[in-house]
Amino acid sequence: MSPVLEAEYSGARRPPLSRAGRSYRSTETGLISQNRMAAEAGKRADLDLQISLLTEHELTNVADVLNGVARHLQIESGSQADLDESSRSIAPERVLDKIEETNLR
């Protein structure tokens, strides 16, 4: 066994790292931290998108109910076009496809 390996296994203290070694270790630690933060940011963005899509779906349902109530009560809205547009359902797949298309550019 080499002297270096013997020192490792015998429990002997390691010599202190050189300035370059400390710099490398510091850089490595920083990059690992940045990668972890980037992964967390990606997860947060995915969750935010899912919540936004769910909110959009729920608001579309609310708009449909309001349109139905207004028709039942024979209330005419000055902004019927806006109500009709807000009650149109948005396909989450189309939104995701559009996001991917934008990211590929």
C-alpha positions in Angstrom: 0.0 0.0 0.0 1.3 3.5 -0.8 2.3 5.8 2.0 -0.6 8.2 1.1 -3.1 5.4 1.4 -1.6 4.1 4.6 -1.9 7.6 6.1 -5.5 7.7 5.0 -6.4 4.4 6.7 -4.3 4.9 9.8 -6.3 8.0 10.8 -3.4 10.4 10.3 -4.2 14.0 9.8 -4.3 15.2 6.2 -2.1 18.0 5.3 -4.0 21.3 4.9 -5.3 22.1 1.4 -3.3 24.5 -0.7 -4.8 27.8 -1.7 -5.8 26.3 -5.1 -7.3 23.3 -3.3 -9.4 25.5 -1.1 -10.4 27.6 -4.1 -11.5 24.5 -6.0 -13.4 23.1 -3.0 -15.1 26.5 -2.5 -16.0 26.7 -6.2 -17.3 23.1 -6.2 -19.5 23.9 -3.1 -20.8 27.0 -4.8 -21.7 25.2 -8.0 -23.5 22.5 -6.1 -25.5 25.1 -4.2 -26.4 26.9 -7.4 -27.5 23.7 -9.0 -29.7 22.9 -6.0 -31.2 26.4 -6.1 -31.9 26.2 -9.8 -33.7 22.8 -9.3 -35.8 24.3 -6.5 -36.6 27.4 -8.7 -37.7 25.0 -11.5 -40.0 23.1 -9.1 -41.4 26.4 -7.9 -42.1 27.5 -11.5 -43.8 24.2 -12.3 -46.0 24.5 -9.2 -46.8 28.1 -10.0 -47.8 27.1 -13.5 -50.1 24.3 -12.2 -51.7 26.7 -9.7 -52.3 29.3 -12.5 -53.8 26.7 -14.8 -56.1 25.4 -12.0 -57.1 29.0 -11.1 -57.9 29.7 -14.8 -60.0 26.6 -15.0 -61.9 27.5 -11.8 -62.5 31.1 -12.9 -63.8 29.8 -16.2 -66.4 27.7 -14.3 -67.4 30.7 -12.2 -67.8 32.8 -15.4 -70.0 30.0 -16.9 -72.2 30.0 -13.8 -72.5 33.8 -13.8 -73.5 33.8 -17.5 -76.1 31.2 -16.7 -77.5 33.2 -13.8 -77.6 36.4 -15.9 -79.4 34.6 -18.7 -81.9 33.1 -16.2 -82.6 36.5 -14.7 -82.7 38.0 -18.2 -80.0 40.5 -17.3 -78.2 41.9 -20.3 -74.6 42.8 -19.8 -73.0 45.7 -21.6 -69.8 43.6 -21.8 -71.3 40.4 -23.0 -68.3 39.8 -25.2 -66.0 40.0 -22.2 -68.2 37.5 -20.3 -68.2 35.1 -23.3 -64.5 35.3 -23.7 -63.9 34.7 -20.0 -66.1 31.6 -20.0 -64.2 30.0 -22.9 -62.2 27.1 -21.6 -58.4 27.1 -22.1 -56.7 23.8 -22.8 -53.7 23.4 -20.4 -52.0 21.3 -23.1 -52.0 24.3 -25.5 -50.5 26.5 -22.8 -47.8 24.0 -22.1 -47.1 23.6 -25.8 -46.8 27.3 -26.2 -44.4 27.6 -23.3 -42.2 24.8 -24.7 -42.3 26.4 -28.1 -41.2 29.8 -26.6 -38.4 28.1 -24.7 -37.0 26.4 -27.8 -36.5 29.7 -29.5 
